[in-house]
Structures are given as C-alpha cells and as structure tokens.
Amino acid sequence: MKLVRTIPFVGGSKGASTTWRWTLVRQRLFVASLGNNTVEVVDLHASQRVQTIRGLHEPQGILSVPLPNRIYVANGGDGKAYDFRGAHRSAPLHTIDFFGRRR
C-alpha cells in the first residue's frame, strides 16, 4: 500500500476519528469524528470535504447504502442511530432509539 494523496480538513477535526466508510458508487468517504460529534463527508474524486453532518452524540459507526442513497450513523453518547437520506443530510429521516422506540 502506498500514499496516493492527502486531503486536509479545512477547520480540522478535534479528537479521534473512530470509523471510516467508503462508497464506490459516489466516491465518498464518511468519517465519524468523535471530538466534533460530526460525520465528515469527503468527495474522493474532488479531494475535498463536501459536507459536515452535525448534531450527533459520539458517532461510533457508519453504514453507507449507495442505493437508495442512505447513511446510517450509530451514536454512543445517546444510544441512537440516525438515518440520513440523499445529499441533504442536515436532519435525520428516522431516529432509532436503542433504549426506547423508533421515531
């Protein structure tokens, strides 16, 4: 394995990044950033961060489903998983509360 390129995160990421997920279909890299309580969305083709999903609580795991264009993010801080759809991932489509019920 060899380093091909680096992609700086403008604004940085504080703390640990726990999970990285890559989608071949859209050439996106999803990075869970514990210190920021965010998921960073990186366009690998353009070599830049294209979106930050905020308002998470210790994001621990990411599942990317290219078709139908969904991102699922599990959170350790509140025990919830969020379902985001499409390019507009500012608010979750669904919330699954592992200590309660699905909303």
N, C-alpha and C positions, 0 to 999 in steps of 0.2 A: 504494500500500500504506500502511496506517496501523496504528499500535499499538492493539490492542484491549484487552489486559491483560498484566500481568506475573505470573509465577509464581515466587516465591522458593524456592530450595532450602534448606530448613532444614538446617543443618550445612554448607552450602556445597559447592562443588566446586573443588578445587585444580587449577591449571594449565589447559591448553587442553581444549576440547571439540571433537573432530575431526569427529564425524558426528552428524547428527540424522536420525531416520526417524520418520515419522508414519503411523499406520494409521487409516484412515477407519472401518473396521468397529467397532473398540473404542474409538475416540477416545483412542489412546495415543500419546505422544511418547517415543521412545527416544533417549537422549543418551549417546554414548560420551565418558567423561571420562578423558582420558589421565593427568592428575595424580593421580587417585584409583584408577586401574586398575579402574574400575567402569562399569556402564551404569546410568543413572538412568531409571526408568520413571515417566512423568508422565501422570496422568489429566487430559486437557484439559477434560473436562466438569466435573469437580470442582475444577479448578485447583490440583492438589497432586501432589507426588511420592508415589507409592504403593509403590514398591519400589526397592531398590538391588541390582543383581547384582554381587557381589564376587568376588575371586579371579582377576581377569583380568590379562593382561600386555600393557599398552599397547593397549587396544581401538582399532582403526582403522576398522572398517566394520561396519555392521549391516544385516541383511536381515530384514525382518519379513514373515512369511507368515501372514495372518489366519486362513486355513483351510488347514491344521489347527492353527492357534494355535501357531506356532513362531517363534523368534527365533534367528538365526544371527549370531555375533559373531566377526569375524576379528581376530587379535591380532598386532601387530608384534613384540612382545618375545620371544615363544616360537615364532612361526610356526605357531600352531594356530588352528583355527576350532572354535567350540563351538556345539552345537545344544541350545537350551533349549526346553522344551515347557510350555504351559499357564501357569496362574497361579503355579505353584510353580517358580520359576526359580532356585532356590538351587544346584542341581547340574546340570551338563550331561547331556543324554541321550546324546549322542555327542561324541567329540572327533576331529577330523581333523587329523593332524599332517602339514603340508606338507613336512617334512623326513624323514618316516618313513612310518607307516602309519595307517590308520583304526582306532580302538579303540571 
